[in-house]
Amino acid sequence: MPITNNLKRLIKWYEAVLEHPHKTEIARELRAEDDLFLLMLYSEMLGIPNPAYYYTLELYPYMIEEFHDWHLRMGMEKSPLSGIRCC
């Protein structure tokens, strides 16, 4: 047992050493991916045609909490959508 615990700790330490210099890059890429996803999700409401609009409707209740932060990051001072009041 102690050998496997030590090996797991060594693997976690090795992964931390590899990830450390790239944490900001990883966070930036994840945020860009989230922004693109939210744009796709709300694109029909913004006037951009979205062929998957019907399937993304189910995600609105889960993503509405992130909408405020997203539109502020995109440079919109107020919500561009009349149906969503967040500001």
N, C-alpha and C positions, 0 to 999 in steps of 0.2 A: 503493500500500500504506500509506504513513504516514497518509494521510487516513482510511482505514478504521480503522486502529488507534486514532487519536485520537478518532474518532467512537465506537468501542466503549468506550473509556475514559470518554468524556463520558457515555454512556448509563449505564454502571455507577455513576459518581459521582452522577448524577441519581437513580437508583433508591435509592442509599444515603441520599441526603438525604431522600427521601420516606419511606423505611422507618424511619429513625432514631427519630423520636418515638413510633412505634407498635410497636417491637420487643417490649416487655413485653406489650402487648395481644395481639399475634400469638402469642407464646409461650403465654400463658394460654389463648387460644382453641384452639390446637393440643393443649395438655394436656387441656383439657376434652373435646375431640373424641376423643382417645385413651382417656380414662377411660370415656366412653360406649361406645366400641367394645369395650373390655375387659369392661365390664358386660354388654354383649350377648353377648360370647363366652362368658363364664362364668355367664350367668344361669341356665341349666338346672341347673348344679351347685349354685347358690344357692337353687333352688326356685322360680324365676320362669320361667313357660312361655316357650319360645322356639321359634317356628315354623321358624326356620332352623337349628336345632340340628344337624341332619345335615350341613349344609354348613360349619358352623363347626368341626366336629371336625378337619378337615384343618389348621386354623390353630393348634391347641394346641401342637405342637412348636416353632413359631416364636415364640409369644407367652408361653411359660412363663417365659422369662427376665425379662420385664417384670412378671410377676404379683406378685412380692414388693414392688416399689416401689408398685404400684397399690394393693394392700390396705393398705399403710401410709398412703398419701395419703387413702384412704377412711376412715381412722380405726380400722381393725381392727388390733389389736396382733399377733394371730396369724392364720395362714391359716384362713379359714373353711371351707376344703375339706379333707376328710380324705384325698383322693386325691393332693393336691399338698402336698408337704412342702418348705417353703422357709425356715422359721424354725427 
